[in-house]
């Protein structure tokens, strides 16, 4: 067993070494033979037009998943007589899906906003896009969808929390409270705390993997494309990884 | 899962639902549900509380089975 793990580790190290060598060679080769600025401009134009569209589509998908699941959970909670365990387990399951969809949508929206703003600053500075009505529409959509997503996310999470409190009256916390996390933790019992700890560890472990990949991408990206403004995008991806990993693991453990 | 339990039977004998059982042992309905499904092994403290409420010993409610 130990030998198998060691062989797997060595194979992984060799692959990483090869990727590093090929990447380093490409960075040196392209650095001498192509225009990194042109590649950066192309990426910025794609980001400027692509991010608002993706942001709008992602928000609509989130609405399509989160709202029906929430409504179904609310209906189940209203007809629950306290005895039928299947009804309330199903309601909690649907609430979890609604919460995952809403949080994933908001963190993805934040990543896309970062992409959009970095791209916008880059293309506007260089005059790479025309200053016309279409461009203004993209700016309004890019920022407007995020603001709507933010408001929806806060209000929707409070609604989910109110329903959780109705189903589990022992829960005491308010999304608008600055001490929300500690109050929520205090109202959790031992089994819920185990789920929180396990999900927290899973989120940590996934985030470390993503940080490794992002670190490699940032190094090669900076060398190859000379793109500025990686920081908010990278932080957004790390944030999204933490939230999505945590909630997916908590959902898996609760549903089991 | 090496820990089997008879919590559901004991709860039925008491005539309480999961929410009420949770309130009796100062825990949530979800935890009672997870214990009954065998998804969660309770702490010694919670197992003792459950046994006390059910009027049984911990060993009567929870059984350890060798794999």
Interface residues (C-beta under 8 A of the other chain):
Chain A: X82 X83 X85 X88 X89 X92 X168 X170 X188 X189 X190 X191 X192 X194 X254 X256
Chain B: X17 X18 X19 X20 X26 X27 X28 X29 X30 X31 X33 X34 X35 X37 X39 X40 X42 X43 X46
